[in-house]
Every structure is written in structure tokens, then in C-alpha cells.
Amino acid sequence: EHEMIKARVQSGVHNAIENGKWVGRPPYGFETDSEGYLQVKPNNYVAMQTAIEMVQDSSNSQSENTIARVCDVPQSTLNRTLKNEEKLKLYTGEGPNDERLASAVGDILPKNQTDF
């Protein structure tokens, strides 16, 4: 019985992902709507972008923790994002590999920026 329940849950998760819904906790700067689709929270998303740009700016002498505080983003989230290349792509304009993320981000990108 346990294996049957496990299989049904896995099937439901797989179907939700195939239908473009987000399963689990969304990345910083995103939220899910009542139907499970990912939506960007522009203020938080841009704050994370700004923090990453400040960290990567070689002329900036502030620590990562100071930058996180100034940009009002969680220090641990900024540190994890900087260490994870896939997460970093989401905020640096290189584009996420996940179509659900690319679709949500596409709504706020300037028109002159290339599509993911």
C-alpha cells in the first residue's frame, strides 16, 4: 500500500511539472499563484539582481553580508545563489534552464534583452 501511495504522489508531481506548475518552494523573488504557476515578485527579484551585481563588481569593497543587508535580501540566500551556477544564471541575465522560470521572468524583462 505504501508503494502505491508513493507512486500516485510521484505521478501527481510529475504531471504538475509537465503542466508548467511549480512544485516545492519557489526561488527567491518568485511566488506561486493559487493554481501553482510561478510568478515573479519584481521588487525581490530586482533586489537579488542588484545584490549579485554589487558582489561581482570588482571595485566594490563591501562584504557579501553587508551587500545583502543593503539590498534587503537574505544573507544565506545570496550566499547560496553565488555558489550555485544554475541559480546565479536566473538573476544574471544568462537565463534559467527551466521554462517555468523563464516564462515568469520574461514578464518583467526589458524588451531589448534577449529571450531565454
C-alpha positions as CSV (number, residue, x, y, z in Angstrom):
1,E,0.0,0.0,0.0
2,H,2.9,2.4,0.8
3,E,4.4,1.8,-2.6
4,M,1.1,2.5,-4.3
5,I,0.7,5.8,-2.4
6,K,4.3,6.7,-3.2
7,A,3.7,6.0,-7.0
8,R,0.5,8.1,-7.0
9,V,2.2,11.1,-5.3
10,Q,5.2,10.9,-7.7
11,S,2.8,10.7,-10.7
12,G,0.9,13.8,-9.5
13,V,4.2,15.7,-9.0
14,H,5.4,14.7,-12.5
15,N,2.0,15.7,-14.1
16,A,2.1,19.1,-12.3
17,I,5.6,19.8,-13.6
18,E,4.6,18.8,-17.1
19,N,1.7,21.2,-17.0
20,G,4.0,24.1,-16.1
21,K,3.2,24.2,-12.4
22,W,5.9,24.8,-9.7
23,V,6.3,22.1,-7.2
24,G,8.1,22.9,-3.9
25,R,9.4,26.2,-2.6
26,P,10.0,28.8,-5.4
27,P,13.3,30.6,-5.7
28,Y,13.8,33.9,-4.0
29,G,11.9,36.6,-5.9
30,F,9.2,34.3,-7.0
31,E,5.9,33.0,-5.7
32,T,3.2,30.7,-6.9
33,D,-0.4,31.7,-7.6
34,S,-3.4,29.9,-6.4
35,E,-3.2,27.4,-9.3
36,G,0.5,26.6,-8.7
37,Y,2.0,28.6,-11.5
38,L,5.2,30.6,-10.9
39,Q,5.0,34.4,-10.8
40,V,7.8,36.9,-10.2
41,K,7.9,39.3,-7.3
42,P,9.6,42.2,-9.1
43,N,10.9,44.0,-6.1
44,N,12.6,41.0,-4.6
45,Y,13.9,39.7,-7.9
46,V,15.5,43.1,-8.8
47,A,16.9,43.3,-5.2
48,M,18.6,40.0,-5.7
49,Q,19.9,41.0,-9.1
50,T,21.3,44.2,-7.6
51,A,23.0,42.4,-4.8
52,I,24.6,39.9,-7.2
53,E,25.9,42.8,-9.4
54,M,27.3,44.5,-6.4
55,V,29.2,41.4,-5.2
56,Q,30.5,40.8,-8.7
57,D,31.6,44.4,-9.1
58,S,35.4,44.3,-8.5
59,S,35.5,47.9,-7.5
60,N,33.0,47.3,-4.6
61,S,34.8,46.6,-1.3
62,Q,31.7,45.7,0.7
63,S,31.3,42.2,2.1
64,E,28.6,39.9,0.8
65,N,26.7,40.2,4.1
66,T,26.8,44.0,4.0
67,I,25.5,43.9,0.4
68,A,22.7,41.6,1.4
69,R,21.7,43.9,4.2
70,V,21.8,47.0,2.0
71,C,19.8,45.3,-0.8
72,D,17.4,43.7,1.8
73,V,17.9,40.1,0.7
74,P,18.5,37.2,3.0
75,Q,22.3,36.7,3.5
76,S,22.0,32.9,3.3
77,T,20.1,33.1,0.1
78,L,22.6,35.4,-1.5
79,N,25.5,33.2,-0.4
80,R,23.9,30.0,-1.7
81,T,23.0,31.7,-5.0
82,L,26.5,32.9,-5.5
83,K,27.8,29.4,-5.0
84,N,25.3,27.7,-7.4
85,E,25.9,28.4,-11.1
86,E,22.3,27.4,-12.1
87,K,20.7,29.7,-9.5
88,L,23.1,32.5,-10.5
89,K,22.0,32.3,-14.1
90,L,18.5,33.1,-13.0
91,Y,19.5,36.6,-11.8
92,T,22.4,37.5,-14.1
93,G,20.5,37.6,-17.4
94,E,22.0,34.3,-18.8
95,G,18.6,32.8,-18.4
96,P,17.3,29.9,-16.4
97,N,17.3,26.4,-17.9
98,D,13.8,25.8,-16.6
99,E,11.0,27.0,-18.9
100,R,8.7,27.7,-16.0
101,L,11.3,30.2,-14.5
102,A,12.0,31.7,-18.0
103,S,8.3,32.3,-18.5
104,A,7.9,34.1,-15.2
105,V,11.0,36.2,-15.6
106,G,10.0,37.1,-19.2
107,D,7.2,39.2,-17.9
108,I,9.5,41.8,-16.3
109,L,12.5,41.8,-18.6
110,P,13.1,44.9,-20.8
111,K,12.2,44.4,-24.4
112,N,15.8,44.9,-25.6
113,Q,17.1,41.9,-23.5
114,T,17.3,38.6,-25.3
115,D,14.8,35.9,-24.6
116,F,15.8,32.9,-22.5
